[in-house]
Amino acid sequence: MFSFLRRTLIVFVKLTFGMSINRQILDTAEWLFSESMLIWYVHLFRDSIWVDGKLAESAPSRSAEEKQASRTAAREKILTNIPEALSNLVGLQNAQQGAAKVFEVLQETLLNKHLFYVGP
């Protein structure tokens, strides 16, 4: 089953991008770490921390109810905005189940910190 899915995905990406998956990944990684993008990242960081040259104030703390409402709204948006190509490739129910699993995994604070600080 997974080999069929993998072959189907490879064919889809090759048809969509017109080149091998590895070449697309290398081009994207090269662009993400190009000099202009690194400068943009630094400026984005600087402007988000020091707004108008002054250190930004901390955001007000949210209550547990507000956090749960945000989490529920985000989950609903993810489940209702699955790309059509993905749902056609694996089926709508499987795409929704996969999106729900990814969403739940990304709710783990410790795992998010690990991904952020250590990387894949």
N, CA, C and O of each residue as an XYZ file, in Angstrom:
480
protein
N       0.821     -1.190      0.000
C       0.000      0.000      0.000
C       0.867      1.256      0.000
O       0.627      2.175     -0.783
N       1.894      1.301      0.893
C       2.725      2.489      0.972
C       3.592      2.653     -0.271
O       3.852      3.781     -0.690
N       4.045      1.556     -0.866
C       4.847      1.681     -2.082
C       3.996      2.235     -3.222
O       4.484      3.015     -4.041
N       2.726      1.834     -3.276
C       1.824      2.374     -4.300
C       1.618      3.867     -4.068
O       1.661      4.660     -5.009
N       1.397      4.242     -2.824
C       1.191      5.649     -2.496
C       2.434      6.461     -2.813
O       2.339      7.565     -3.350
N       3.596      5.921     -2.484
C       4.858      6.609     -2.754
C       5.050      6.802     -4.254
O       5.413      7.891     -4.697
N       4.807      5.748     -5.042
C       4.948      5.861     -6.502
C       3.970      6.883     -7.070
O       4.327      7.674     -7.944
N       2.743      6.865     -6.574
C       1.734      7.810     -7.038
C       2.146      9.236     -6.713
O       1.996     10.136     -7.539
N       2.665      9.441     -5.512
C       3.098     10.771     -5.099
C       4.286     11.244     -5.940
O       4.337     12.410     -6.333
N       5.227     10.367     -6.215
C       6.389     10.721     -7.035
C       5.948     11.115     -8.434
O       6.420     12.113     -8.978
N       5.043     10.334     -9.020
C       4.538     10.650    -10.359
C       3.829     11.999    -10.341
O       4.012     12.808    -11.250
N       3.023     12.246     -9.314
C       2.295     13.518     -9.186
C       3.262     14.692     -9.118
O       3.074     15.691     -9.813
N       4.295     14.580     -8.287
C       5.259     15.674     -8.137
C       6.042     15.873     -9.429
O       6.290     17.011     -9.828
N       6.436     14.786    -10.087
C       7.175     14.919    -11.342
C       6.321     15.599    -12.406
O       6.814     16.440    -13.158
N       5.059     15.239    -12.470
C       4.175     15.872    -13.450
C       3.925     17.333    -13.101
O       3.856     18.188    -13.984
N       3.792     17.608    -11.819
C       3.498     18.975    -11.388
C       4.695     19.896    -11.577
O       4.544     20.999    -12.102
N       5.860     19.473    -11.168
C       7.022     20.342    -11.193
C       7.904     20.123    -12.414
O       8.749     20.968    -12.709
N       7.736     19.022    -13.130
C       8.517     18.778    -14.336
C       9.974     18.445    -14.069
O      10.790     18.536    -14.987
N      10.328     18.068    -12.868
C      11.701     17.690    -12.542
C      11.664     16.683    -11.400
O      10.603     16.407    -10.842
N      12.787     16.156    -11.068
C      12.818     15.156    -10.007
C      12.545     15.806     -8.652
O      12.750     17.005     -8.465
N      12.086     14.995     -7.730
C      11.784     15.489     -6.384
C      13.051     16.012     -5.718
O      13.025     17.063     -5.077
N      14.144     15.298     -5.861
C      15.391     15.725     -5.228
C      15.824     17.100     -5.730
O      16.273     17.939     -4.949
N      15.689     17.327     -7.027
C      16.082     18.623     -7.592
C      15.197     19.738     -7.024
O      15.684     20.826     -6.716
N      13.899     19.462     -6.888
C      12.975     20.449     -6.341
C      13.330     20.761     -4.887
O      13.313     21.922     -4.476
N      13.647     19.731     -4.116
C      14.022     19.932     -2.707
C      15.309     20.748     -2.611
O      15.408     21.659     -1.789
N      16.291     20.425     -3.446
C      17.551     21.169     -3.426
C      17.347     22.626     -3.821
O      17.916     23.521     -3.197
N      16.543     22.872     -4.848
C      16.278     24.247     -5.268
C      15.574     25.035     -4.178
O      15.904     26.195     -3.936
N      14.600     24.405     -3.516
C      13.869     25.081     -2.445
C      14.783     25.375     -1.267
O      14.747     26.475     -0.716
N      15.602     24.404     -0.874
C      16.534     24.606      0.242
C      17.546     25.696     -0.095
O      17.880     26.521      0.756
N      18.031     25.700     -1.325
C      18.987     26.722     -1.749
C      18.355     28.109     -1.680
O      18.998     29.064     -1.244
N      17.105     28.222     -2.105
C      16.408     29.500     -2.057
C      16.163     29.939     -0.616
O      16.355     31.108     -0.282
N      15.731     28.990      0.255
C      15.443     29.334      1.649
C      16.670     29.851      2.383
O      16.547     30.680      3.285
N      17.852     29.370      2.007
C      19.084     29.762      2.692
C      19.939     30.702      1.858
O      21.125     30.873      2.143
N      19.360     31.310      0.837
C      20.099     32.271      0.027
C      20.357     33.533      0.841
O      19.726     33.767      1.871
N      21.293     34.337      0.361
C      21.667     35.548      1.090
C      20.483     36.490      1.259
O      20.285     37.048      2.339
N      19.702     36.671      0.215
C      18.571     37.595      0.304
C      17.521     37.103      1.306
O      16.926     37.911      2.019
N      17.290     35.797      1.366
C      16.319     35.261      2.320
C      16.847     35.364      3.751
O      16.076     35.652      4.666
N      18.133     35.138      3.959
C      18.705     35.272      5.302
C      18.604     36.716      5.787
O      18.323     36.963      6.960
N      18.832     37.666      4.887
C      18.679     39.075      5.254
C      17.230     39.354      5.613
O      16.954     40.068      6.578
N      16.299     38.796      4.842
C      14.876     38.986      5.118
C      14.509     38.412      6.483
O      13.749     39.031      7.227
N      15.047     37.215      6.827
C      14.774     36.606      8.128
C      15.260     37.505      9.263
O      14.551     37.690     10.252
N      16.454     38.060      9.129
C      17.013     38.925     10.163
C      16.153     40.179     10.324
O      15.868     40.600     11.445
N      15.741     40.772      9.206
C      14.895     41.969      9.276
C      13.541     41.638      9.900
O      13.021     42.413     10.702
N      12.975     40.504      9.540
C      11.697     40.094     10.106
C      11.817     39.910     11.619
O      10.954     40.358     12.374
N      12.879     39.256     12.050
C      13.123     39.054     13.476
C      13.291     40.394     14.187
O      12.673     40.639     15.224
N      14.129     41.255     13.622
C      14.380     42.566     14.230
C      13.088     43.376     14.347
O      12.815     43.972     15.389
N      12.298     43.395     13.274
C      11.077     44.203     13.277
C      10.000     43.630     14.189
O       9.145     44.373     14.671
N      10.026     42.328     14.434
C       9.020     41.750     15.326
C       9.406     41.908     16.796
O       8.528     41.947     17.657
N      10.693     42.001     17.097
C      11.136     42.168     18.476
C      11.218     43.648     18.857
O      10.791     44.028     19.947
N      11.756     44.475     17.977
C      11.915     45.898     18.233
C      11.014     46.691     17.287
O      11.452     47.141     16.228
N       9.770     46.854     17.676
C       8.803     47.588     16.868
C       9.096     49.074     16.992
O       9.139     49.608     18.101
N       9.297     49.743     15.870
C       9.618     51.182     15.846
C      10.822     51.519     16.724
O      10.866     52.589     17.331
N      11.792     50.618     16.793
C      13.005     50.864     17.561
C      12.867     50.660     19.056
O      13.815     50.903     19.803
N      11.698     50.216     19.506
C      11.477     49.968     20.928
C      11.134     48.500     21.127
O      10.464     47.883     20.299
N      11.603     47.964     22.226
C      11.322     46.562     22.526
C       9.818     46.347     22.630
O       9.131     47.062     23.360
N       9.311     45.362     21.902
C       7.869     45.097     21.891
C       7.408     44.603     23.253
O       8.125     43.884     23.949
N       6.197     45.003     23.616
C       5.628     44.552     24.884
C       5.123     43.126     24.742
O       4.757     42.693     23.650
N       5.105     42.396     25.858
C       4.597     41.025     25.797
C       3.094     41.049     25.563
O       2.377     41.954     25.989
N       2.657     40.013     24.868
C       1.223     39.879     24.608
C       0.522     39.516     25.918
O       1.103     38.840     26.767
N      -0.724     39.963     26.084
C      -1.445     39.598     27.313
C      -1.683     38.091     27.369
O      -1.870     37.450     26.335
N      -1.678     37.538     28.554
C      -1.897     36.106     28.729
C      -3.335     35.757     28.366
O      -4.268     36.505     28.657
N      -3.486     34.607     27.727
C      -4.828     34.154     27.355
C      -5.316     33.125     28.361
O      -4.527     32.372     28.933
N      -6.614     33.104     28.567
C      -7.201     32.138     29.491
C      -7.252     30.770     28.819
O      -7.070     30.655     27.607
N      -7.500     29.742     29.614
C      -7.605     28.382     29.084
C      -8.747     28.267     28.081
O      -8.643     27.542     27.092
N      -9.843     28.990     28.342
C     -10.989     28.960     27.423
C     -10.634     29.586     26.081
O     -11.035     29.080     25.033
N      -9.885     30.685     26.107
C      -9.467     31.339     24.861
C      -8.522     30.443     24.068
O      -8.614     30.359     22.843
N      -7.615     29.777     24.774
C      -6.696     28.862     24.099
C      -7.450     27.705     23.463
O      -7.157     27.323     22.330
N      -8.418     27.143     24.180
C      -9.208     26.026     23.648
C     -10.046     26.477     22.452
O     -10.173     25.734     21.478
N     -10.614     27.675     22.509
C     -11.404     28.191     21.393
C     -10.526     28.392     20.162
O     -10.950     28.084     19.048
N      -9.307     28.904     20.346
C      -8.373     29.079     19.233
C      -7.980     27.735     18.646
O      -7.930     27.570     17.427
N      -7.701     26.772     19.521
C      -7.310     25.435     19.072
C      -8.425     24.785     18.262
O      -8.167     24.177     17.223
N      -9.671     24.911     18.736
C     -10.821     24.330     18.041
C     -11.029     25.002     16.682
O     -11.286     24.326     15.685
N     -10.918     26.319     16.646
C     -11.087     27.047     15.381
C      -9.993     26.673     14.383
O     -10.272     26.495     13.198
N      -8.747     26.554     14.855
C      -7.640     26.184     13.964
C      -7.827     24.769     13.420
O      -7.595     24.521     12.237
N      -8.242     23.850     14.278
C      -8.473     22.463     13.835
C      -9.565     22.412     12.771
O      -9.437     21.703     11.772
N     -10.620     23.155     12.987
C     -11.721     23.188     12.028
C     -11.269     23.752     10.677
O     -11.651     23.242      9.624
N     -10.453     24.808     10.719
C      -9.959     25.395      9.471
C      -9.050     24.427      8.727
O      -9.116     24.326      7.502
N      -8.206     23.721      9.459
C      -7.313     22.760      8.810
C      -8.114     21.642      8.159
O      -7.824     21.243      7.031
N      -9.115     21.138      8.861
C      -9.899     20.026      8.338
C     -10.799     20.428      7.170
O     -11.131     19.588      6.334
N     -11.195     21.686      7.099
C     -12.074     22.116      6.006
C     -11.312     22.689      4.819
O     -11.909     22.950      3.775
N     -10.010     22.890      4.960
C      -9.219     23.477      3.868
C      -8.134     22.536      3.366
O      -7.015     22.967      3.089
N      -8.454     21.274      3.249
C      -7.507     20.292      2.721
C      -7.432     20.482      1.209
O      -8.466     20.558      0.545
N      -6.216     20.559      0.657
C      -6.091     20.753     -0.793
C      -6.803     19.643     -1.574
O      -6.774     18.473     -1.190
N      -7.433     20.037     -2.665
C      -8.183     19.085     -3.485
C      -7.270     17.999     -4.045
O      -7.664     16.836     -4.136
N      -6.045     18.382     -4.420
C      -5.112     17.399     -4.973
C      -4.822     16.292     -3.956
O      -4.719     15.122     -4.323
N      -4.691     16.660     -2.691
C      -4.422     15.668     -1.648
C      -5.624     14.768     -1.435
O      -5.475     13.551     -1.321
N      -6.811     15.351     -1.379
C      -8.001     14.531     -1.165
C      -8.267     13.624     -2.366
O      -8.790     12.523     -2.196
N      -7.918     14.061     -3.565
C      -8.057     13.198     -4.742
C      -7.032     12.073     -4.732
O      -7.297     10.970     -5.209
N      -5.857     12.368     -4.179
C      -4.774     11.387     -4.173
C      -5.007     10.278     -3.162
O      -4.828      9.103     -3.482
N      -5.404     10.636     -1.943
C      -5.553      9.627     -0.886
C      -6.989      9.441     -0.418
O      -7.263      8.556      0.393
N      -7.905     10.256     -0.912
C      -9.291     10.183     -0.472
C      -9.548     11.218      0.614
O      -8.668     11.519      1.420
N     -10.757     11.757      0.626
C     -11.080     12.840      1.563
C     -10.989     12.384      3.017
O     -10.435     13.089      3.861
N     -11.535     11.203      3.308
C     -11.522     10.728      4.695
C     -10.093     10.514      5.183
O      -9.758     10.908      6.300
N      -9.241      9.891      4.357
C      -7.845      9.672      4.748
C      -7.096     10.993      4.902
O      -6.278     11.146      5.809
N      -7.376     11.947      4.014
C      -6.727     13.256      4.105
C      -7.137     13.962      5.397
O      -6.300     14.575      6.059
N      -8.409     13.881      5.755
C      -8.872     14.508      6.994
C      -8.271     13.825      8.214
O      -7.877     14.494      9.169
N      -8.199     12.500      8.188
C      -7.595     11.786      9.322
C      -6.114     12.144      9.461
O      -5.620     12.349     10.570
N      -5.412     12.218      8.331
C      -3.997     12.595      8.365
C      -3.797     14.010      8.870
O      -2.897     14.266      9.671
N      -4.636     14.936      8.405
C      -4.538     16.324      8.857
C      -4.828     16.424     10.353
O      -4.174     17.183     11.068
N      -5.803     15.659     10.818
C      -6.137     15.673     12.246
C      -4.973     15.130     13.071
O      -4.673     15.665     14.138
N      -4.312     14.072     12.589
C      -3.162     13.515     13.316
C      -2.018     14.513     13.373
O      -1.405     14.699     14.424
N      -1.727     15.158     12.246
C      -0.653     16.156     12.219
C      -0.990     17.308     13.158
O      -0.123     17.793     13.885
N      -2.243     17.746     13.144
C      -2.665     18.831     14.037
C      -2.458     18.443     15.497
O      -1.935     19.234     16.282
N      -2.862     17.238     15.862
C      -2.719     16.797     17.258
C      -1.257     16.696     17.664
O      -0.905     17.042     18.792
N      -0.406     16.228     16.765
C       1.021     16.124     17.074
C       1.604     17.517     17.315
O       2.442     17.701     18.198
N       1.156     18.495     16.527
C       1.692     19.851     16.663
C       1.155     20.585     17.889
O       1.538     21.729     18.133
N       0.284     19.958     18.657
C      -0.214     20.564     19.902
C       0.680     20.247     21.086
O       0.475     20.790     22.172
N       1.663     19.383     20.904
C       2.574     18.989     21.980
C       3.683     20.024     22.132
O       4.540     20.153     21.258
N       3.669     20.750     23.226
C       4.624     21.831     23.458
C       6.063     21.332     23.452
O       6.935     21.958     22.849
N       6.312     20.223     24.110
C       7.677     19.696     24.194
C       8.202     19.306     22.813
O       9.357     19.581     22.490
N       7.362     18.668     21.999
C       7.785     18.291     20.650
C       8.038     19.520     19.786
O       8.980     19.538     18.994
N       7.203     20.545     19.931
C       7.405     21.777     19.169
C       8.726     22.441     19.531
O       9.443     22.925     18.656
N       9.047     22.465     20.821
C      10.329     23.037     21.243
C      11.479     22.235     20.663
O      12.474     22.798     20.208
N      11.339     20.925     20.682
C      12.386     20.073     20.125
C      12.574     20.344     18.635
O      13.706     20.470     18.167
N      11.474     20.434     17.888
C      11.558     20.730     16.458
C      12.195     22.086     16.208
O      12.987     22.242     15.279
N      11.853     23.067     17.034
C      12.361     24.414     16.842
C      13.865     24.507     17.150
O      14.627     25.098     16.385
N      14.275     23.921     18.269
C      15.662     24.066     18.693
C      16.611     23.064     18.047
O      17.762     23.396     17.762
N      16.144     21.852     17.815
C      17.015     20.810     17.290
C      16.859     20.658     15.790
O      17.845     20.470     15.077
N      15.630     20.738     15.306
C      15.368     20.561     13.879
C      15.126     19.100     13.568
O      15.265     18.231     14.429
N      14.761     18.844     12.322
C      14.469     17.457     11.938
C      15.693     16.590     11.870
O      15.592     15.403     11.559
